[in-house]
Amino acid sequence: MSTTPYSAQHISSLKADTPSFLALQEHYAATKNIPLRALFDGDPDRFASFTVEAAGLFLDYAKNTLTSETMSLLFNLARERHVEARREAMFVGEKINTTEHRAVLHTALRTPWPPSSAAAALVVDGQQVNADVHAVLEQIATFTESVRSEKWRGYNGKPITDIVNIGIGGSDLGPKMVCQALRPFQHARLTMHFVSNVDGHDIDAVLSKIDPATTLFVIASKTFTTMETMMNAHSARQWFLTQAETATETDLAHHFVAVSTNTEGVKAFGIDPQNMFPFWDWVGGRYSVWSSIGLSVALAIGFERFSEFLAGAHAMDSHFRSAPLEQNMPAILALVGVWQRNFCGSASLSIAPYHQDLGNFPSYLQQLEMESNGKRTALDGSPVEVNTCPVIWGNVGTNGQHAYFQLLHQGTDITPVDFIAALAPEHRLPGHQAALLANCFAQSEAFMRGKSADEVRAEMQTKGMPEDQITALLPHRTFPGNRPSNTILMQKLTPAALGALIALYEHKVFVQGVIWGINSFDQWGVELGKVMATHILDELNTNATCDSSVGKHDSSTNGLINRARAVLMAAKSDAA
Ligand SMILES: O=P(O)(O)OC[C@H]1O[C@](O)(CO)[C@@H](O)[C@@H]1O
């Protein structure tokens, strides 16, 4: 294993006094008052200079308050942080996830088979990575084909009509987002459902509309210990046994399959390991849709389309791994984000897909970005000295325009926006696509240009508005502009384009993590609440007098537990 200076355990936080950081700070101070409008007016070639194309995607980052000098300083920063060497360390399977002692190899899940050369074949801890990935893909291909072709049937001989994916976090958000995004490619007989929340209303709503005889449950959990997933899986199992007429325990095999790294856990639940689709600890939950966690996707769109999805991501991997930083789309997207976050001071990033089928993309990115880079400790254990991941949020356009875009245009914070659009639609309805794209492009232009007081005044005067009204309304109707955005375009939202889009953001997150000096692949921050919930669950389920059993909490938590327990206990005795 490499012990070069870029080995993870030697990496400290990005420091505000490093030469490249100081140079960027100085540059920001010198350029911050130049309006974006002026940058466009002064350079007719700005669009050509600040756009990049790769793997079927087109990125326009010209509407950011930056110049070629900014970019060159950012590339210096990336090189100073050893982005290229760290990138290679990830691809070749070094254990860059140092706090969990794991390699990070989601890119191997989409490497074509057989690998192009012996050198490309990955061996990690003695495991033939590519061969193992390929074997599981074959298993997925055979199984999904048999369900789709009606060979695989329910216990009383009926074909499967409904698939229920039970999982949470990466075992839910990825498959759910991708199935929605690729809705037009979905098998006509199959309806996809996703259950994630421990709140019983979630699974109850799904169970109330499906037939046990024609339903397949996919229990998706890397660990097979996650409280939410296990509780939902047990409820589904119980529901099946009570609702499916004449069904016995042996019939469960027709209706429950598992996706996991934990064979023992799957067996203990009662699923035959024959019906288990494995993956490996070097696949992080939020990077797992390419693994067997994508089983629901492959069931929905078929294995051929699933392969196209993997190929799209691989095309972005190849670009990311080989393109110089100056032409490297994920690196550029990451560096623009670092500029916005660490120098321009933006605390959040809004994601605006102008495509209804990408409705779940913002929530997917919330986990990808915030669980990866929402960290305050550097790889070497020291405190991080600069701001890390911004808050990620958003919704589809044009809906967002009629909700929170007011704040984006005229609020007190400057929030960068990533616009994402497909040029051609899957539907044939006249007029809609042009209207959608017109709104997308208009919003980014409006954020950039704003509307000056002089322009607003002239407009109101042309309309013949009295001077006193003009004076009163002027400040309200003025737009400051200078609000940054990126626009990502694809031809159509195909499996390959979606694969490339997700991989683009995965690698953006990686580059930002390297620059900030953090481990983008662990998630210790989710542990504390999980453990405390198990204790409180025990307390809510006991009959002991409130004060003695819950006395160890603060008065607020204690009071809340007591109020809830009174209701839960009453419901229990009513049911008895
Ligand atoms: O697939 P599992 O093991 O059930 O975990 C689900 C999710 O829980 C987390 O571990 C923490 O919330 C995520 O990283 C993961 O995607």
The ligand as a Gaussian input file, in Angstrom:
#p B3LYP/6-31G(d) Opt

LIG

0 1
 O      -28.228000      -0.514000       3.718000
 P      -28.275000      -0.367000       5.213000
 O      -27.163000      -1.111000       5.890000
 O      -29.618000      -0.784000       5.730000
 O      -28.050000       1.145000       5.565000
 C      -28.925000       2.138000       5.119000
 C      -28.347000       3.512000       5.258000
 O      -28.008000       3.777000       6.593000
 C      -26.793000       4.523000       6.659000
 O      -25.790000       3.674000       7.077000
 C      -26.841000       5.640000       7.646000
 O      -28.024000       6.353000       7.624000
 C      -26.568000       4.972000       5.218000
 O      -25.256000       5.279000       4.948000
 C      -27.084000       3.781000       4.480000
 O      -27.288000       4.072000       3.132000

